[in-house]
């Protein structure tokens, strides 16, 4: 299954990696690995995760307080947000296709 990031979601991922690297060496890499593992599981089982609306779902990370918000469009997964769960939970809906 193909996947792509909304440009703002990609920027969120990069910002979070930078933040975690500032907190502790290599923590940003661990965060990125967990995000990409979550995306792999989304691609394998796209309907398994929590629905937020008819076309949008969220997969929570295990170690970090983040969720991957995505939409399934045909054979493509669109990553809408890499959202920090403790901040402004409703900021991303304008990104939906």
N, C-alpha and C positions, 0 to 999 in steps of 0.2 A: 504494500500500500504506500502510495506517495504521501509525503508530508511537506508542509511549508509553514513558515512563521509569518504572522502579521508583523510588519516592520516594528511596531511598538512593542510587541511581545518579545521580539529578538533583542531590542534595546533593554527591556526589563531583565531578561536573562543575563545579558552582559553586565548590567549595573549590579545585579545581585552577586555575580561571580566576583566582580571587583570588590564589592563590600565584604564578602566573606574572606577574600584574600587579605584584605586589610586587617580583619579580625585575627586571623591565624594563617600562617603559611600553609598552602595547599588545600585549605578549606574550600576555596572557590572551585577547585578542581573536583572535590568530592561532591559539592553541590551540583555542578554541571553533570557529573556522571549520574547522579540520582535523577535529575530532570530528564536526561536522555534515556535512562532505563524506564522511566514512567512513560515517555513517548513511545518506546518500543512496545510496552504492554498495551498502550492505547491502540497502536496499530494492529496488534494481535487480537484484541477483544474490544473493539471500539464502542460497543453498546453496554459494556460491563460497569461503567462508572456513573457517578451521580448525575442525573439530569438536572440542569438548571432552567431549561426551557425546552421547547419542542425539538430544537436543533442543536442545543448547546449542552455540553457535559463538562464535568470537572473531575480530574484525577488528583487526589491529594498525595503529597510526598510523605515518606515515612519519617525521615529524620529532621527535615526542615519545615518551618511553618509556611509552606507554599502550596499552591495548587496549580495544575496545568489546565487551563480552560480551552476547550477545543470544539470544533464543529466537524461533522462528517459530511462531506459533499461528494457523492458518488464514490470513487476509489481514492479520494484524497482526504487527509486529515489536515485541518487548518488550525494551527495553534493561535488562539485569539489573545491569550494572556498567560504570563507566568506571574501569578499574583501572590503577593505577600498577604497572608490570611488575616493579619491584625490591622490592616490599613484599608480604608475606603473600599469596602467590598463591591460596590456597584459602579466602579469607574470605567469598566471595559465594555459595556453593552453597545456603545456606538461603533465598535470595531466589527460587529457581526456582519457577515456577508448577506 
